[in-house]
Amino acid sequence: MLFSTDEGPADWGAPVTYSRGMRHSLREFLPAAVIGRHYGDGQALPNGDFTISLGDLLDVDPNRIERLRPTRR
């Protein structure tokens, strides 16, 4: 699962350090800061999607991530 935004403030998330040997052309596609949360405790999860509002993402509140399970129609 991955959520991303270009709208985060300068102090958003934890900074990421990459090796000096990484090509600059690759580095420009990688995040400067990240937040994260672990799901499943080592167990496979049933199918489903995860969602979070942009406001909650920018507030660095991974507890607001919701899991949407598939439904039959």
PDB file with SEQRES, HELIX, SHEET and CRYST1 records, atoms N, CA, C and O in Angstrom:
SEQRES   1 A   73  MET LEU PHE SER THR ASP GLU GLY PRO ALA ASP TRP GLY          
SEQRES   2 A   73  ALA PRO VAL THR TYR SER ARG GLY MET ARG HIS SER LEU          
SEQRES   3 A   73  ARG GLU PHE LEU PRO ALA ALA VAL ILE GLY ARG HIS TYR          
SEQRES   4 A   73  GLY ASP GLY GLN ALA LEU PRO ASN GLY ASP PHE THR ILE          
SEQRES   5 A   73  SER LEU GLY ASP LEU LEU ASP VAL ASP PRO ASN ARG ILE          
SEQRES   6 A   73  GLU ARG LEU ARG PRO THR ARG ARG                              
HELIX    1 AA1 HIS A   24  ARG A   27  1                                   4    
HELIX    2 AA2 LEU A   54  LEU A   58  1                                   5    
HELIX    3 AA3 PRO A   62  ARG A   64  5                                   3    
SHEET    1 AA1 2 ASP A  49  THR A  51  0                                        
SHEET    2 AA1 2 GLU A  66  LEU A  68 -1                                        
CRYST1    1.000    1.000    1.000  90.00  90.00  90.00 P 1           1          
ATOM      1  N   MET A   1       0.851  -1.150   0.000  1.00  0.00           N  
ATOM      2  CA  MET A   1       0.000   0.000   0.000  1.00  0.00           C  
ATOM      3  C   MET A   1       0.903   1.220   0.000  1.00  0.00           C  
ATOM      4  O   MET A   1       1.933   1.245   0.673  1.00  0.00           O  
ATOM      5  N   LEU A   2       0.517   2.206  -0.741  1.00  0.00           N  
ATOM      6  CA  LEU A   2       1.315   3.426  -0.843  1.00  0.00           C  
ATOM      7  C   LEU A   2       0.379   4.605  -1.053  1.00  0.00           C  
ATOM      8  O   LEU A   2      -0.489   4.582  -1.926  1.00  0.00           O  
ATOM      9  N   PHE A   3       0.567   5.626  -0.246  1.00  0.00           N  
ATOM     10  CA  PHE A   3      -0.124   6.898  -0.433  1.00  0.00           C  
ATOM     11  C   PHE A   3       0.964   7.938  -0.633  1.00  0.00           C  
ATOM     12  O   PHE A   3       2.031   7.846  -0.025  1.00  0.00           O  
ATOM     13  N   SER A   4       0.709   8.911  -1.467  1.00  0.00           N  
ATOM     14  CA  SER A   4       1.728   9.942  -1.662  1.00  0.00           C  
ATOM     15  C   SER A   4       1.074  11.278  -1.945  1.00  0.00           C  
ATOM     16  O   SER A   4      -0.082  11.351  -2.362  1.00  0.00           O  
ATOM     17  N   THR A   5       1.839  12.337  -1.708  1.00  0.00           N  
ATOM     18  CA  THR A   5       1.376  13.693  -1.991  1.00  0.00           C  
ATOM     19  C   THR A   5       2.576  14.601  -2.207  1.00  0.00           C  
ATOM     20  O   THR A   5       3.651  14.372  -1.653  1.00  0.00           O  
ATOM     21  N   ASP A   6       2.386  15.614  -3.002  1.00  0.00           N  
ATOM     22  CA  ASP A   6       3.391  16.664  -3.184  1.00  0.00           C  
ATOM     23  C   ASP A   6       3.056  17.873  -2.325  1.00  0.00           C  
ATOM     24  O   ASP A   6       3.749  18.889  -2.391  1.00  0.00           O  
ATOM     25  N   GLU A   7       1.998  17.777  -1.517  1.00  0.00           N  
ATOM     26  CA  GLU A   7       1.511  18.925  -0.759  1.00  0.00           C  
ATOM     27  C   GLU A   7       1.969  18.941   0.700  1.00  0.00           C  
ATOM     28  O   GLU A   7       1.556  19.820   1.457  1.00  0.00           O  
ATOM     29  N   GLY A   8       2.806  17.996   1.109  1.00  0.00           N  
ATOM     30  CA  GLY A   8       3.254  17.946   2.499  1.00  0.00           C  
ATOM     31  C   GLY A   8       4.165  19.105   2.846  1.00  0.00           C  
ATOM     32  O   GLY A   8       4.975  19.526   2.019  1.00  0.00           O  
ATOM     33  N   PRO A   9       4.041  19.645   4.096  1.00  0.00           N  
ATOM     34  CA  PRO A   9       4.935  20.720   4.515  1.00  0.00           C  
ATOM     35  C   PRO A   9       6.364  20.214   4.684  1.00  0.00           C  
ATOM     36  O   PRO A   9       6.599  19.006   4.668  1.00  0.00           O  
ATOM     37  N   ALA A  10       7.306  21.117   4.843  1.00  0.00           N  
ATOM     38  CA  ALA A  10       8.735  20.769   4.912  1.00  0.00           C  
ATOM     39  C   ALA A  10       9.044  19.814   6.066  1.00  0.00           C  
ATOM     40  O   ALA A  10       9.954  18.993   5.948  1.00  0.00           O  
ATOM     41  N   ASP A  11       8.312  19.900   7.172  1.00  0.00           N  
ATOM     42  CA  ASP A  11       8.605  19.044   8.329  1.00  0.00           C  
ATOM     43  C   ASP A  11       7.750  17.782   8.367  1.00  0.00           C  
ATOM     44  O   ASP A  11       7.682  17.125   9.406  1.00  0.00           O  
ATOM     45  N   TRP A  12       7.112  17.435   7.289  1.00  0.00           N  
ATOM     46  CA  TRP A  12       6.206  16.292   7.199  1.00  0.00           C  
ATOM     47  C   TRP A  12       6.985  14.990   7.126  1.00  0.00           C  
ATOM     48  O   TRP A  12       7.918  14.877   6.332  1.00  0.00           O  
ATOM     49  N   GLY A  13       6.622  14.007   7.939  1.00  0.00           N  
ATOM     50  CA  GLY A  13       7.216  12.674   7.869  1.00  0.00           C  
ATOM     51  C   GLY A  13       8.644  12.607   8.369  1.00  0.00           C  
ATOM     52  O   GLY A  13       9.207  13.590   8.849  1.00  0.00           O  
ATOM     53  N   ALA A  14       9.215  11.414   8.242  1.00  0.00           N  
ATOM     54  CA  ALA A  14      10.602  11.170   8.643  1.00  0.00           C  
ATOM     55  C   ALA A  14      11.495  11.232   7.401  1.00  0.00           C  
ATOM     56  O   ALA A  14      11.170  10.623   6.382  1.00  0.00           O  
ATOM     57  N   PRO A  15      12.614  11.955   7.472  1.00  0.00           N  
ATOM     58  CA  PRO A  15      13.482  12.078   6.299  1.00  0.00           C  
ATOM     59  C   PRO A  15      14.091  10.738   5.892  1.00  0.00           C  
ATOM     60  O   PRO A  15      14.361   9.882   6.735  1.00  0.00           O  
ATOM     61  N   VAL A  16      14.299  10.574   4.604  1.00  0.00           N  
ATOM     62  CA  VAL A  16      14.901   9.364   4.042  1.00  0.00           C  
ATOM     63  C   VAL A  16      16.282   9.715   3.496  1.00  0.00           C  
ATOM     64  O   VAL A  16      16.444  10.723   2.808  1.00  0.00           O  
ATOM     65  N   THR A  17      17.269   8.888   3.803  1.00  0.00           N  
ATOM     66  CA  THR A  17      18.617   9.076   3.280  1.00  0.00           C  
ATOM     67  C   THR A  17      18.900   7.979   2.262  1.00  0.00           C  
ATOM     68  O   THR A  17      18.665   6.802   2.534  1.00  0.00           O  
ATOM     69  N   TYR A  18      19.396   8.356   1.109  1.00  0.00           N  
ATOM     70  CA  TYR A  18      19.736   7.399   0.055  1.00  0.00           C  
ATOM     71  C   TYR A  18      21.251   7.359  -0.119  1.00  0.00           C  
ATOM     72  O   TYR A  18      21.946   8.318   0.217  1.00  0.00           O  
ATOM     73  N   SER A  19      21.753   6.259  -0.638  1.00  0.00           N  
ATOM     74  CA  SER A  19      23.202   6.124  -0.819  1.00  0.00           C  
ATOM     75  C   SER A  19      23.709   7.150  -1.832  1.00  0.00           C  
ATOM     76  O   SER A  19      22.993   7.545  -2.752  1.00  0.00           O  
ATOM     77  N   ARG A  20      24.952   7.566  -1.640  1.00  0.00           N  
ATOM     78  CA  ARG A  20      25.555   8.551  -2.553  1.00  0.00           C  
ATOM     79  C   ARG A  20      25.716   8.003  -3.960  1.00  0.00           C  
ATOM     80  O   ARG A  20      25.770   8.767  -4.924  1.00  0.00           O  
ATOM     81  N   GLY A  21      25.793   6.684  -4.083  1.00  0.00           N  
ATOM     82  CA  GLY A  21      25.993   6.084  -5.393  1.00  0.00           C  
ATOM     83  C   GLY A  21      24.731   6.038  -6.246  1.00  0.00           C  
ATOM     84  O   GLY A  21      24.793   5.646  -7.411  1.00  0.00           O  
ATOM     85  N   MET A  22      23.587   6.430  -5.688  1.00  0.00           N  
ATOM     86  CA  MET A  22      22.337   6.380  -6.445  1.00  0.00           C  
ATOM     87  C   MET A  22      22.338   7.452  -7.537  1.00  0.00           C  
ATOM     88  O   MET A  22      22.717   8.601  -7.307  1.00  0.00           O  
ATOM     89  N   ARG A  23      21.908   7.047  -8.713  1.00  0.00           N  
ATOM     90  CA  ARG A  23      21.838   7.997  -9.823  1.00  0.00           C  
ATOM     91  C   ARG A  23      20.840   9.104  -9.516  1.00  0.00           C  
ATOM     92  O   ARG A  23      19.755   8.840  -8.998  1.00  0.00           O  
ATOM     93  N   HIS A  24      21.202  10.333  -9.832  1.00  0.00           N  
ATOM     94  CA  HIS A  24      20.318  11.472  -9.589  1.00  0.00           C  
ATOM     95  C   HIS A  24      19.003  11.304 -10.354  1.00  0.00           C  
ATOM     96  O   HIS A  24      17.950  11.709  -9.861  1.00  0.00           O  
ATOM     97  N   SER A  25      19.051  10.715 -11.547  1.00  0.00           N  
ATOM     98  CA  SER A  25      17.832  10.542 -12.342  1.00  0.00           C  
ATOM     99  C   SER A  25      16.837   9.613 -11.648  1.00  0.00           C  
ATOM    100  O   SER A  25      15.630   9.749 -11.849  1.00  0.00           O  
ATOM    101  N   LEU A  26      17.321   8.672 -10.837  1.00  0.00           N  
ATOM    102  CA  LEU A  26      16.432   7.812 -10.055  1.00  0.00           C  
ATOM    103  C   LEU A  26      15.969   8.538  -8.798  1.00  0.00           C  
ATOM    104  O   LEU A  26      14.796   8.457  -8.433  1.00  0.00           O  
ATOM    105  N   ARG A  27      16.860   9.232  -8.147  1.00  0.00           N  
ATOM    106  CA  ARG A  27      16.574   9.904  -6.878  1.00  0.00           C  
ATOM    107  C   ARG A  27      15.410  10.892  -6.991  1.00  0.00           C  
ATOM    108  O   ARG A  27      14.641  11.046  -6.042  1.00  0.00           O  
ATOM    109  N   GLU A  28      15.274  11.557  -8.133  1.00  0.00           N  
ATOM    110  CA  GLU A  28      14.212  12.556  -8.275  1.00  0.00           C  
ATOM    111  C   GLU A  28      12.808  11.955  -8.198  1.00  0.00           C  
ATOM    112  O   GLU A  28      11.841  12.692  -8.005  1.00  0.00           O  
ATOM    113  N   PHE A  29      12.673  10.629  -8.344  1.00  0.00           N  
ATOM    114  CA  PHE A  29      11.368   9.977  -8.272  1.00  0.00           C  
ATOM    115  C   PHE A  29      11.063   9.417  -6.882  1.00  0.00           C  
ATOM    116  O   PHE A  29       9.957   8.927  -6.653  1.00  0.00           O  
ATOM    117  N   LEU A  30      12.010   9.479  -5.957  1.00  0.00           N  
ATOM    118  CA  LEU A  30      11.848   8.898  -4.626  1.00  0.00           C  
ATOM    119  C   LEU A  30      11.501   9.969  -3.599  1.00  0.00           C  
ATOM    120  O   LEU A  30      11.881  11.128  -3.761  1.00  0.00           O  
ATOM    121  N   PRO A  31      10.782   9.588  -2.543  1.00  0.00           N  
ATOM    122  CA  PRO A  31      10.363  10.583  -1.550  1.00  0.00           C  
ATOM    123  C   PRO A  31      11.517  11.077  -0.689  1.00  0.00           C  
ATOM    124  O   PRO A  31      12.483  10.355  -0.443  1.00  0.00           O  
ATOM    125  N   ALA A  32      11.398  12.317  -0.240  1.00  0.00           N  
ATOM    126  CA  ALA A  32      12.371  12.893   0.686  1.00  0.00           C  
ATOM    127  C   ALA A  32      12.002  12.562   2.128  1.00  0.00           C  
ATOM    128  O   ALA A  32      12.859  12.572   3.011  1.00  0.00           O  
ATOM    129  N   ALA A  33      10.705  12.263   2.367  1.00  0.00           N  
ATOM    130  CA  ALA A  33      10.221  11.926   3.713  1.00  0.00           C  
ATOM    131  C   ALA A  33       9.083  10.921   3.592  1.00  0.00           C  
ATOM    132  O   ALA A  33       8.371  10.897   2.589  1.00  0.00           O  
ATOM    133  N   VAL A  34       8.916  10.096   4.613  1.00  0.00           N  
ATOM    134  CA  VAL A  34       7.878   9.058   4.605  1.00  0.00           C  
ATOM    135  C   VAL A  34       7.248   8.929   5.992  1.00  0.00           C  
ATOM    136  O   VAL A  34       7.837   9.325   6.998  1.00  0.00           O  
ATOM    137  N   ILE A  35       6.037   8.367   6.021  1.00  0.00           N  
ATOM    138  CA  ILE A  35       5.419   7.902   7.248  1.00  0.00           C  
ATOM    139  C   ILE A  35       4.974   6.476   6.961  1.00  0.00           C  
ATOM    140  O   ILE A  35       4.838   6.102   5.796  1.00  0.00           O  
ATOM    141  N   GLY A  36       4.749   5.686   7.977  1.00  0.00           N  
ATOM    142  CA  GLY A  36       4.345   4.317   7.713  1.00  0.00           C  
ATOM    143  C   GLY A  36       3.607   3.678   8.875  1.00  0.00           C  
ATOM    144  O   GLY A  36       3.606   4.180   9.998  1.00  0.00           O  
ATOM    145  N   ARG A  37       2.996   2.579   8.571  1.00  0.00           N  
ATOM    146  CA  ARG A  37       2.296   1.783   9.561  1.00  0.00           C  
ATOM    147  C   ARG A  37       2.265   0.351   9.062  1.00  0.00           C  
ATOM    148  O   ARG A  37       2.097   0.114   7.866  1.00  0.00           O  
ATOM    149  N   HIS A  38       2.423  -0.600   9.959  1.00  0.00           N  
ATOM    150  CA  HIS A  38       2.443  -2.014   9.618  1.00  0.00           C  
ATOM    151  C   HIS A  38       1.052  -2.605   9.820  1.00  0.00           C  
ATOM    152  O   HIS A  38       0.385  -2.322  10.816  1.00  0.00           O  
ATOM    153  N   TYR A  39       0.629  -3.414   8.882  1.00  0.00           N  
ATOM    154  CA  TYR A  39      -0.674  -4.078   8.964  1.00  0.00           C  
ATOM    155  C   TYR A  39      -0.492  -5.580   8.878  1.00  0.00           C  
ATOM    156  O   TYR A  39       0.408  -6.055   8.186  1.00  0.00           O  
ATOM    157  N   GLY A  40      -1.323  -6.327   9.563  1.00  0.00           N  
ATOM    158  CA  GLY A  40      -1.375  -7.771   9.402  1.00  0.00           C  
ATOM    159  C   GLY A  40      -0.577  -8.567  10.399  1.00  0.00           C  
ATOM    160  O   GLY A  40      -0.804  -9.771  10.519  1.00  0.00           O  
ATOM    161  N   ASP A  41       0.346  -7.965  11.123  1.00  0.00           N  
ATOM    162  CA  ASP A  41       1.157  -8.686  12.109  1.00  0.00           C  
ATOM    163  C   ASP A  41       1.727  -9.991  11.555  1.00  0.00           C  
ATOM    164  O   ASP A  41       1.690 -11.021  12.230  1.00  0.00           O  
ATOM    165  N   GLY A  42       2.249  -9.952  10.340  1.00  0.00           N  
ATOM    166  CA  GLY A  42       2.875 -11.121   9.738  1.00  0.00           C  
ATOM    167  C   GLY A  42       1.907 -12.094   9.099  1.00  0.00           C  
ATOM    168  O   GLY A  42       2.335 -13.116   8.564  1.00  0.00           O  
ATOM    169  N   GLN A  43       0.622 -11.811   9.138  1.00  0.00           N  
ATOM    170  CA  GLN A  43      -0.382 -12.682   8.547  1.00  0.00           C  
ATOM    171  C   GLN A  43      -0.906 -12.070   7.256  1.00  0.00           C  
ATOM    172  O   GLN A  43      -0.948 -10.848   7.110  1.00  0.00           O  
ATOM    173  N   ALA A  44      -1.299 -12.915   6.334  1.00  0.00           N  
ATOM    174  CA  ALA A  44      -1.888 -12.432   5.091  1.00  0.00           C  
ATOM    175  C   ALA A  44      -3.249 -11.817   5.401  1.00  0.00           C  
ATOM    176  O   ALA A  44      -4.011 -12.353   6.206  1.00  0.00           O  
ATOM    177  N   LEU A  45      -3.548 -10.696   4.763  1.00  0.00           N  
ATOM    178  CA  LEU A  45      -4.840 -10.048   4.937  1.00  0.00           C  
ATOM    179  C   LEU A  45      -5.764 -10.427   3.790  1.00  0.00           C  
ATOM    180  O   LEU A  45      -5.303 -10.632   2.668  1.00  0.00           O  
ATOM    181  N   PRO A  46      -7.062 -10.524   4.057  1.00  0.00           N  
ATOM    182  CA  PRO A  46      -8.010 -10.768   2.958  1.00  0.00           C  
ATOM    183  C   PRO A  46      -7.986  -9.604   1.975  1.00  0.00           C  
ATOM    184  O   PRO A  46      -7.522  -8.513   2.306  1.00  0.00           O  
ATOM    185  N   ASN A  47      -8.485  -9.839   0.778  1.00  0.00           N  
ATOM    186  CA  ASN A  47      -8.522  -8.778  -0.229  1.00  0.00           C  
ATOM    187  C   ASN A  47      -9.232  -7.549   0.317  1.00  0.00           C  
ATOM    188  O   ASN A  47     -10.129  -7.649   1.154  1.00  0.00           O  
ATOM    189  N   GLY A  48      -8.822  -6.411  -0.162  1.00  0.00           N  
ATOM    190  CA  GLY A  48      -9.426  -5.148   0.240  1.00  0.00           C  
ATOM    191  C   GLY A  48      -8.525  -3.998  -0.144  1.00  0.00           C  
ATOM    192  O   GLY A  48      -7.373  -4.197  -0.528  1.00  0.00           O  
ATOM    193  N   ASP A  49      -9.051  -2.804  -0.039  1.00  0.00           N  
ATOM    194  CA  ASP A  49      -8.300  -1.595  -0.356  1.00  0.00           C  
ATOM    195  C   ASP A  49      -8.166  -0.747   0.898  1.00  0.00           C  
ATOM    196  O   ASP A  49      -8.933  -0.900   1.848  1.00  0.00           O  
ATOM    197  N   PHE A  50      -7.199   0.137   0.893  1.00  0.00           N  
ATOM    198  CA  PHE A  50      -6.989   1.061   1.993  1.00  0.00           C  
ATOM    199  C   PHE A  50      -7.221   2.472   1.467  1.00  0.00           C  
ATOM    200  O   PHE A  50      -6.944   2.761   0.303  1.00  0.00           O  
ATOM    201  N   THR A  51      -7.726   3.339   2.318  1.00  0.00           N  
ATOM    202  CA  THR A  51      -7.997   4.718   1.923  1.00  0.00           C  
ATOM    203  C   THR A  51      -7.717   5.659   3.092  1.00  0.00           C  
ATOM    204  O   THR A  51      -7.822   5.269   4.255  1.00  0.00           O  
ATOM    205  N   ILE A  52      -7.360   6.896   2.771  1.00  0.00           N  
ATOM    206  CA  ILE A  52      -7.168   7.945   3.769  1.00  0.00           C  
ATOM    207  C   ILE A  52      -7.443   9.271   3.079  1.00  0.00           C  
ATOM    208  O   ILE A  52      -7.123   9.444   1.904  1.00  0.00           O  
ATOM    209  N   SER A  53      -8.035  10.202   3.810  1.00  0.00           N  
ATOM    210  CA  SER A  53      -8.293  11.518   3.219  1.00  0.00           C  
ATOM    211  C   SER A  53      -6.969  12.268   3.094  1.00  0.00           C  
ATOM    212  O   SER A  53      -6.023  11.991   3.832  1.00  0.00           O  
ATOM    213  N   LEU A  54      -6.902  13.205   2.176  1.00  0.00           N  
ATOM    214  CA  LEU A  54      -5.685  14.002   2.003  1.00  0.00           C  
ATOM    215  C   LEU A  54      -5.385  14.786   3.277  1.00  0.00           C  
ATOM    216  O   LEU A  54      -4.224  14.907   3.667  1.00  0.00           O  
ATOM    217  N   GLY A  55      -6.411  15.317   3.924  1.00  0.00           N  
ATOM    218  CA  GLY A  55      -6.205  16.052   5.170  1.00  0.00           C  
ATOM    219  C   GLY A  55      -5.567  15.202   6.251  1.00  0.00           C  
ATOM    220  O   GLY A  55      -4.652  15.657   6.938  1.00  0.00           O  
ATOM    221  N   ASP A  56      -6.046  13.955   6.415  1.00  0.00           N  
ATOM    222  CA  ASP A  56      -5.465  13.058   7.415  1.00  0.00           C  
ATOM    223  C   ASP A  56      -4.048  12.651   7.031  1.00  0.00           C  
ATOM    224  O   ASP A  56      -3.192  12.500   7.902  1.00  0.00           O  
ATOM    225  N   LEU A  57      -3.791  12.474   5.743  1.00  0.00           N  
ATOM    226  CA  LEU A  57      -2.443  12.148   5.289  1.00  0.00           C  
ATOM    227  C   LEU A  57      -1.488  13.305   5.611  1.00  0.00           C  
ATOM    228  O   LEU A  57      -0.383  13.083   6.107  1.00  0.00           O  
ATOM    229  N   LEU A  58      -1.916  14.523   5.329  1.00  0.00           N  
ATOM    230  CA  LEU A  58      -1.071  15.689   5.607  1.00  0.00           C  
ATOM    231  C   LEU A  58      -0.908  15.935   7.104  1.00  0.00           C  
ATOM    232  O   LEU A  58       0.093  16.510   7.533  1.00  0.00           O  
ATOM    233  N   ASP A  59      -1.886  15.503   7.901  1.00  0.00           N  
ATOM    234  CA  ASP A  59      -1.781  15.612   9.362  1.00  0.00           C  
ATOM    235  C   ASP A  59      -0.926  14.494   9.957  1.00  0.00           C  
ATOM    236  O   ASP A  59      -0.769  14.418  11.175  1.00  0.00           O  
ATOM    237  N   VAL A  60      -0.374  13.627   9.106  1.00  0.00           N  
ATOM    238  CA  VAL A  60       0.453  12.490   9.513  1.00  0.00           C  
ATOM    239  C   VAL A  60      -0.296  11.660  10.562  1.00  0.00           C  
ATOM    240  O   VAL A  60       0.201  11.420  11.663  1.00  0.00           O  
ATOM    241  N   ASP A  61      -1.497  11.234  10.187  1.00  0.00           N  
ATOM    242  CA  ASP A  61      -2.318  10.435  11.090  1.00  0.00           C  
ATOM    243  C   ASP A  61      -2.640   9.092  10.440  1.00  0.00           C  
ATOM    244  O   ASP A  61      -3.749   8.893   9.945  1.00  0.00           O  
ATOM    245  N   PRO A  62      -1.659   8.150  10.439  1.00  0.00           N  
ATOM    246  CA  PRO A  62      -1.916   6.860   9.798  1.00  0.00           C  
ATOM    247  C   PRO A  62      -3.010   6.057  10.493  1.00  0.00           C  
ATOM    248  O   PRO A  62      -3.492   5.072   9.933  1.00  0.00           O  
ATOM    249  N   ASN A  63      -3.412   6.454  11.695  1.00  0.00           N  
ATOM    250  CA  ASN A  63      -4.519   5.765  12.357  1.00  0.00           C  
ATOM    251  C   ASN A  63      -5.848   6.036  11.663  1.00  0.00           C  
ATOM    252  O   ASN A  63      -6.834   5.349  11.931  1.00  0.00           O  
ATOM    253  N   ARG A  64      -5.887   7.012  10.789  1.00  0.00           N  
ATOM    254  CA  ARG A  64      -7.111   7.335  10.046  1.00  0.00           C  
ATOM    255  C   ARG A  64      -7.228   6.527   8.752  1.00  0.00           C  
ATOM    256  O   ARG A  64      -8.211   6.671   8.025  1.00  0.00           O  
ATOM    257  N   ILE A  65      -6.250   5.688   8.461  1.00  0.00           N  
ATOM    258  CA  ILE A  65      -6.349   4.825   7.280  1.00  0.00           C  
ATOM    259  C   ILE A  65      -7.485   3.846   7.511  1.00  0.00           C  
ATOM    260  O   ILE A  65      -7.566   3.207   8.560  1.00  0.00           O  
ATOM    261  N   GLU A  66      -8.359   3.733   6.523  1.00  0.00           N  
ATOM    262  CA  GLU A  66      -9.488   2.820   6.610  1.00  0.00           C  
ATOM    263  C   GLU A  66      -9.306   1.688   5.626  1.00  0.00           C  
ATOM    264  O   GLU A  66      -8.746   1.872   4.546  1.00  0.00           O  
ATOM    265  N   ARG A  67      -9.775   0.535   5.998  1.00  0.00           N  
ATOM    266  CA  ARG A  67      -9.707  -0.639   5.129  1.00  0.00           C  
ATOM    267  C   ARG A  67     -11.084  -0.898   4.563  1.00  0.00           C  
ATOM    268  O   ARG A  67     -12.047  -1.071   5.310  1.00  0.00           O  
ATOM    269  N   LEU A  68     -11.183  -0.925   3.251  1.00  0.00           N  
ATOM    270  CA  LEU A  68     -12.434  -1.205   2.566  1.00  0.00           C  
ATOM    271  C   LEU A  68     -12.385  -2.623   2.023  1.00  0.00           C  
ATOM    272  O   LEU A  68     -11.523  -2.953   1.208  1.00  0.00           O  
ATOM    273  N   ARG A  69     -13.289  -3.442   2.466  1.00  0.00           N  
ATOM    274  CA  ARG A  69     -13.338  -4.819   1.973  1.00  0.00           C  
ATOM    275  C   ARG A  69     -14.292  -4.907   0.802  1.00  0.00           C  
ATOM    276  O   ARG A  69     -15.272  -4.165   0.745  1.00  0.00           O  
ATOM    277  N   PRO A  70     -14.024  -5.799  -0.132  1.00  0.00           N  
ATOM    278  CA  PRO A  70     -14.907  -5.925  -1.292  1.00  0.00           C  
ATOM    279  C   PRO A  70     -16.303  -6.380  -0.865  1.00  0.00           C  
ATOM    280  O   PRO A  70     -16.461  -7.125   0.102  1.00  0.00           O  
ATOM    281  N   THR A  71     -17.303  -5.919  -1.601  1.00  0.00           N  
ATOM    282  CA  THR A  71     -18.673  -6.330  -1.361  1.00  0.00           C  
ATOM    283  C   THR A  71     -19.257  -6.919  -2.637  1.00  0.00           C  
ATOM    284  O   THR A  71     -18.837  -6.577  -3.743  1.00  0.00           O  
ATOM    285  N   ARG A  72     -20.212  -7.791  -2.474  1.00  0.00           N  
ATOM    286  CA  ARG A  72     -20.884  -8.354  -3.651  1.00  0.00           C  
ATOM    287  C   ARG A  72     -22.058  -7.470  -4.011  1.00  0.00           C  
ATOM    288  O   ARG A  72     -22.711  -6.891  -3.142  1.00  0.00           O  
ATOM    289  N   ARG A  73     -22.313  -7.375  -5.284  1.00  0.00           N  
ATOM    290  CA  ARG A  73     -23.454  -6.568  -5.753  1.00  0.00           C  
ATOM    291  C   ARG A  73     -24.568  -7.449  -6.193  1.00  0.00           C  
ATOM    292  O   ARG A  73     -25.613  -6.957  -6.619  1.00  0.00           O  
TER     293      ARG A  73                                                      
END                                                                             
